[in-house]
Amino acid sequence: MTRHQLGIGAGETPDKEILETVRIATGAERLTNILLQNCVFETGNHEEEYHDLLIFQAADDWKTKGVDNAYFYPVGGFCRQSRQISRLVGYPSLDGVIDEYHENFCPEAAGEINIKRSIMDCAFDPIFKTNASHYRRYRHHHPNAVMDGYSGGAVFSIIGELGDLEVVLDGIVVRAGPNDIYVIDTDYLVTVLSGHKAK
């Protein structure tokens, strides 16, 4: 997720209750009570776009782990190969949906949310230049699409040749607009998840 989604300012420490209220939507298109044990976040580097990220570590075990495990995805370094195709995956915001969810929220239940996963084609922009670390741009051609809410979503790509194709995770979305999608790449995620504590 991102700080700006939850109204958490730069440098602020997220409340511990966030681990009890965040719900994760799996590939089965349902919200589940995947227990969370930790939130990894930056306390420095306010000027970097990756400061916006909140990375959640799932508990070692939870009630529906056997079902949910299929929807976890391995994280590798950012792939430098050319892409056959790229897709943005997320949950665009619609007025009233989140308010309705909060009104009916119950800590003991997975709950329901009237929003569906959206998948949008996009293309990696290899000529994009920036001073921001781990910051990548993708272009899309859906100027009328609702882009609010895609933050915290992901961009996946297919690489390789016919007969030897592979799906890779490119990064986590931190910004999206009428023509552009910006992600923090998986090189950053690998660094954090490898035990290099964010600062």
Secondary structure in CASP SS format (residue, H / E / C, confidence):
PFRMAT SS
TARGET T0000
AUTHOR 0000-0000-0000
METHOD secondary structure of the structure
MODEL  1
M C 1.00
T E 1.00
R H 1.00
H H 1.00
Q H 1.00
L H 1.00
G C 1.00
I C 1.00
G C 1.00
A C 1.00
G C 1.00
E C 1.00
T C 1.00
P C 1.00
D C 1.00
K C 1.00
E C 1.00
I H 1.00
L H 1.00
E H 1.00
T H 1.00
V C 1.00
R C 1.00
I E 1.00
A E 1.00
T C 1.00
G C 1.00
A C 1.00
E C 1.00
R C 1.00
L E 1.00
T E 1.00
N C 1.00
I C 1.00
L C 1.00
L E 1.00
Q E 1.00
N E 1.00
C E 1.00
V E 1.00
F E 1.00
E C 1.00
T C 1.00
G C 1.00
N C 1.00
H C 1.00
E C 1.00
E C 1.00
E H 1.00
Y H 1.00
H H 1.00
D H 1.00
L E 1.00
L E 1.00
I E 1.00
F E 1.00
Q E 1.00
A E 1.00
A C 1.00
D C 1.00
D C 1.00
W C 1.00
K C 1.00
T C 1.00
K H 1.00
G H 1.00
V H 1.00
D H 1.00
N H 1.00
A H 1.00
Y H 1.00
F C 1.00
Y C 1.00
P C 1.00
V C 1.00
G C 1.00
G C 1.00
F C 1.00
C C 1.00
R C 1.00
Q C 1.00
S C 1.00
R E 1.00
Q E 1.00
I E 1.00
S E 1.00
R E 1.00
L E 1.00
V E 1.00
G E 1.00
Y C 1.00
P C 1.00
S C 1.00
L C 1.00
D C 1.00
G C 1.00
V H 1.00
I H 1.00
D H 1.00
E H 1.00
Y H 1.00
H H 1.00
E H 1.00
N C 1.00
F C 1.00
C C 1.00
P C 1.00
E C 1.00
A C 1.00
A C 1.00
G C 1.00
E C 1.00
I C 1.00
N C 1.00
I C 1.00
K C 1.00
R C 1.00
S E 1.00
I E 1.00
M E 1.00
D E 1.00
C E 1.00
A E 1.00
F E 1.00
D C 1.00
P C 1.00
I C 1.00
F C 1.00
K C 1.00
T C 1.00
N C 1.00
A C 1.00
S C 1.00
H C 1.00
Y E 1.00
R E 1.00
R E 1.00
Y E 1.00
R E 1.00
H C 1.00
H C 1.00
H C 1.00
P C 1.00
N C 1.00
A C 1.00
V C 1.00
M C 1.00
D C 1.00
G C 1.00
Y C 1.00
S C 1.00
G C 1.00
G C 1.00
A E 1.00
V E 1.00
F E 1.00
S E 1.00
I E 1.00
I E 1.00
G E 1.00
E E 1.00
L C 1.00
G C 1.00
D E 1.00
L E 1.00
E E 1.00
V E 1.00
V E 1.00
L E 1.00
D E 1.00
G E 1.00
I E 1.00
V E 1.00
V E 1.00
R E 1.00
A E 1.00
G C 1.00
P C 1.00
N C 1.00
D E 1.00
I E 1.00
Y E 1.00
V E 1.00
I E 1.00
D E 1.00
T H 1.00
D H 1.00
Y H 1.00
L H 1.00
V H 1.00
T H 1.00
V H 1.00
L H 1.00
S C 1.00
G C 1.00
H C 1.00
K C 1.00
A C 1.00
K C 1.00
END
